[in-house]
Amino acid sequence: MMYPFATLPENLAAFCEALRRRHGFHIGPGELHDAARALDVVDLASERAVRNALRPILGGTLDDVRVFDTAFTQFFFPDPAALRRDETIATRREPAADAGGDIDAERARHTPPSTADADEASALGGGPMTPIASTGDQSKEAALVATSSYSPLEAETSDAPELPRIDQGWRDAARLFVRRLHLGLSRRWSPGSRGRRFDFRRTLRAGLQTGGEMLSPRWLRRPRRAPRIVLLVDGSRSMSAYARTTLTIAVALASATMRLEVFTFSTGLQRATNDVRRAAAGEQRRLDRLNHAWAGGTTIGACLRDFLKRFGERMVGRDTVVMIASDGLDVGVPDLLRDAMRELHRRSAAVVWLNPLLETEGYEPTAVGMSAARPFISTFTSITDRAGLARMSRLVRLRS
Amino acid sequence: MTDAAAIHDRFRERGFIVDEAFATALQIMLALEKPLLIEGPAGVGKTESAKVLAEVLATELIRLQCYEGLDAMAALYEWNYPRQMLHARLSETDGSSLDEREAYMFSERFLLKRPLLDAITRDRSPVLLIDEVDRADEAFEAFLLEVLAEWQVTIPELGTIRAQHKPHVILTSNRTRELSDALRRRCLFVWLPYPALDVEIEILHARVPGLSDRLAQQIARLMQVLRGLPLQKAPGVAESLDWALALMSLHRDHLDAATLEQTLGCVLKVHEDRGVMHAHHAELAPILGHVPDTLESGGYSLDTDFGFGSVSAPRR
């Protein structure tokens, strides 16, 4: 074993730092402390025991766990042979794990090209946008990282779109839109001045003030269910004229609700939620690391399938309004799109399709992709300005 | 119970096979006294692992099943209102002061302990299973954070109750919703995948005694293939075990296409998935070996294929 530092705590701290900086792990002093305590418990001579002990502490999500082993090897065994071995492990495991936890290589073979390859590049220490560490201690490591960071997609990321700033009007329109999405009542009970259920606890407490006589009854009511919104933005070249409006809608919605997820797709899918949220908070932000998810052709069906497989379980439910902003000019297989749309429709509260071509006079949604998707769309419309967004809330039909 | 190997053995005695990574996670969880968050596809034994842990530690299991609308009162405590009312009425004339009566009415006598409060007031650390935490809503998750971090509960009428013995906490999630980062940071995290082929065979043997080796092999191999198909609801280990039991009760010693068709309800729970399976028939066919009719259940020759499940016995 080759350690970058002499003592165990230093190595551990450096490893955590590497995970944090390079792989976006959420590691604070608390986790570091736990990790140090865990190493007291396990057999330090066994590399596997150390690995197994640190993994549950430092990793918080499935994505973390997937990257962890590669990062561990890369940090503690930075010789090329070890790296190569791990690389093959990574390529075998990562896309499989992507399939929503159904760890099986078989299944991965059926998946469309996803961003897993990009994840992998970053797992190996640097996608195109990851800063490469070049401090003295880690120069050897950095050299290795540099060799593995080549990506044929690099050219495509240069025209990454900038997220627009929004004004108060957009913000109000988005807030109105979210507020008007009525999903019915939640299963929860919360205190209210009027309600359907008698609140024993609060009534009894209030009764103490009136000498044990319960003069003022208190009630429980069911609050409204808060909607969840998933916005899928078509970033293909044919949509470029409309991209700014779509991204404006995304940022506006992010300013109105925290329960929003944003994805961009073109021939691949990319989650953009964090960027959009930060833009909504007033930061100037560019969508980066888009790879296949911007300015390419469109395979809507494959991208939606990919979305369902990787995020569907967690993000699409009875409270979810799925919004797809696309012109529907699909070059993929229509059956794939039809199946994905059927599943989206089945699992969500509503599927809204925003098609800018509807603004064009004489447009009929007869393209192969559009006609495959049509039966599963609850609301088919377009938005060009903020009044349109506010107006749309009246058009969305929700299944209760 | 100090090292992973011991945990593995103790779990194994109770018919639960844990891999090394999971055993180490359990070891760390016990040593660090931190909650363990287990995620994974449905039916891989997340809930079961908590039950077995309680058995292994010879302590009690307290289970909090989460559901939409679960609130702090249902999870923590509730006052026994009818009893309080009754007491208030009956003690009206006994001459005690209002303060005395109030203090008595809000004493532990009238407190109904729900799982979380129950777990922190035990004399020994119990195993607290917070099952399917993703089904509860965000508000409950925030409340849970407070309990998991401080191990104390404040009841306005009684004061703060602090845990004498921290419970061993296991949270499970099926990922129907994204859990907050804050909750994740409070917990150790383990991803429990579907077991590998040999592990699944081991599980089948451990849980279904008397299962022939050939049948175990066939079930496990079919499951591996099925989980690779684009099914809406992939079968878990729970399904494998159900299936094995079903086949045992039907006195089958091997799987063929007809038996598969008859017992498919144990494995595939969504109608569309049958269509998917039939479309991939070619992948399943090699596993469904053809066995001559003369060899009936319990026949020794079925168990002597030395692990080659698809080799058919010689015709007599």
Interface residues (C-beta under 8 A of the other chain):
Chain A: H26 G28 G30 E31 D34 R37 A38 D40 V41 V42 D43 R48 A49 N52 A53 R55 P56 I57 G59 G60 T61 L62 D64 V65 A97 G100 G101 D102 I103 D104 A105 E106 R107 H110 S186 R187 R188 W189 F200 R201 L204 L208 G211 G212 E313 R314 M315 G317
Chain B: T2 D3 A4 E20 A21 A23 T24 A25 Q27 I28 M29 A31 L32 K34 L36 E39 G40 P41 Y67 E68 G69 D71 M73 E78 W79 Y81 Q84 M85 A88 E92 L98 E102 D137 A139 N174 R175 T176 R177 E178 D181 R184 R185 L188 F189 V190 W191 P193 Y194 Q224 V225 R227 G228 L229 P230 A234
